[in-house]
Amino acid sequence: MLIRSLTLATLMAFTGPLLAADDNPLKQELGKTRPLVVVELDAGNPTLATLKKQLEEAATKQSFEERSMVFYTVKFGSIGAEGEKFAKDPKDSKKLTPPETNALIRALKLGVGSGTKVILIGKDGEKKLEKTVPPDSLDLKEFFSAIDQMPQAEKELAAPAEPEPVPAAPAAPAKGTKPAKPGSKAPKPLED
């Protein structure tokens, strides 16, 4: 019985993190959007409220949407971390489950510190810009500028591929010959 318990505990210790990694909500955004993640470590810091207020302004909201961005928040409280996703389409906005929130925190590889961290993730899934408020100040124009300066390859990562041209219809067979079967090669002409 003890051996079974130890085996099960060992198995869970190794597979638990692997299973939790599948819950990372940033993986769903790869190639589609640029997540802006706000991690509020201090409950008294007004950064998150200020940022939400800025995103309600029409010009800022338009700039946010033009750059294919989504907004994630993680708040640490007395019961642990709570996460939310805010998207352009309200049906895509949702509260994150605890495993999703934990996977998001692990994916960001946050160091120790205090304040509020604001992190821009590119369409390729890499961190592009990170600010800690305070001591840094928060200006969304800096994040928009960082996106505008990204290489063209990152900007086009989510661009839809152009459809392949449709092959032209085969020419009608000459009089007195049989039509070719689909997928067969045309016969070689005879040499004299």
Phi, psi and omega in degrees: 000318179296320180295319178298317180296316179295320179296315179296318179297318179295316179299317179292325180295324181274323184270339181304307179297326179293319179291323181292331181296335180289344183274358184298114182291341179291334178296329179289340183268348183306128177076355183249308187225171175247105179289137170250113186251129177246120178249111183267105180273328178251120183296334183275356183283126184277007185301314182297315179297319179297317181295317178298320179296319179296322182288346176278342178291140186300314183295318180292318179298318179295315178299321179298314182288323179298332182263014177053053182255150169234161188239122176246143174233146173227122179244131175266129180225197182290336181258009180114201183266139176238135181237154177218153174239130177244123181238168179302315179271119183304332180289340177274347178283141182196162171278138178277145176287160178305317177296323177294317179297315179295320178295323177296315180297317179296320182295329182283342180049057181288138175273183177285155178158183178227177182093203179238130179262133177240119188234130175259125179251134179281173178295340178276358178089002181264150175292130180253325181206137179223132178232146173243121184248125340291166014273340181288161173259159182250119176223115181299335179298329177295320180290318178297319180296320179298321178292317182295335181268000180293152179299152182301326180300321179289324179294325184271001184306322182258004180295135181295140179290143179289140180293146179290145180295144180280130180296148181293151179294142180295149180292150179292142180293153179292160180299137176087003178245157179278146174292146180286147177285147177299136178087352179271154180276151176289141181292148178284143177291149180285141177265143180277000000 
